[in-house]
Amino acid sequence: NMSHNHEHTGRNLAITVILNSVITLGQFVGGFVSGSLALISDAIHNLSDVISVVLAWIAHRIGQKPRTTQSTFGYKRAEILAAFINAISLIAISVFLLVEAVKRFMQPEEVDYTWMLGLGFLGFLANGLSVLILHHNKEENLNIRAAYLHLIGDAMTSVAVIVGAIGIWAFQIYWIDPLVTVLISVYIFIHTFKILKESIEILMQFAPSAIDQSEIVAVLQEIPEIKSVHHIHLWQLDDDKIYFEAHLLLTQNFPVANTQALTQKAKQLLNNRFSIAHTTFQYEYFE
């Protein structure tokens, strides 16, 4: 079922890539022909989506690779790295679009709303379809969630383009175009920032924010044989695998054979209470 699931995710990602590539192309052409910065910003947003989905897919494939003696943790981090690269590029794009929009506010240019309207609708349909396709996979990991959020963002930005086109058509107010661009950029920035923060925390080996270290210590000290816990490392490999290592000071000088049961007990406790999958303990006793 697991491999079938991965194939399914891969196929769904592939479909969204094809859909998005077609729209991106159309919107770039339409943006240049009609002089609409909003269309070009939507196209850039779509392009970033295509790239993000492709990155998600490549990372997803790399993440499946087995561990080697060289990469003892396996390749799961590839997906986090992809989410990080993706987030950085999106933030750069949103800043660039903001700057361009400000220039347009200073000197509004005439825009052909028919292109905006048609391609806005096309974008909305294709993105809406992509969102539906990826809906079932979105909880799989940070990366697929990033791709999914992108697509929702795209559908929203297409709505903004449509509304902008209607506004220009009805009122001939050309600064609506840069206004839509600003809204799209701010939206991209806010959404991306969260993913950037999460991916940096994982890459920097930060402890998962949901887990309080003092609680782990308290849980381990519930075991009567354990006197104290120190030298703690707690980190995340990817968005779901949590690792924990610590030195455990024992109350008496147990033979090594006795620590086996202790290890099992401690592992069980941490797994049940905090969903920690990987634990390493070093036992100590001082006279």
Buried (B, 14 or more C-beta within 10 A) or exposed (E): EEEEEBEEBBEBBBBBBEBBBBBBBBBBBBBEEBBBBBBBBBBBBBBBBBBBBBBBBBBBBBBBEEEEEEEEEBBBBBBBBBBBBBBBBBBEBBEEBBEBBEEBEEEEEEBBBEBBBBBBBBBBBBBBBBBEBBEEBBEBBBBBBBBBBBBBBBBBBBBBBBBBBBBBBEEEEBBBBBBBBBBBBEBBBEBBBEBBEBBBBBBEEEBBEEBEEEEBBEBBEEBEBBBEBEEBEBBBBBBEBBBBBBEBBBEEEBEEEEBEEBBEBBBEBBBEEBEBBBBEBEBEEEE
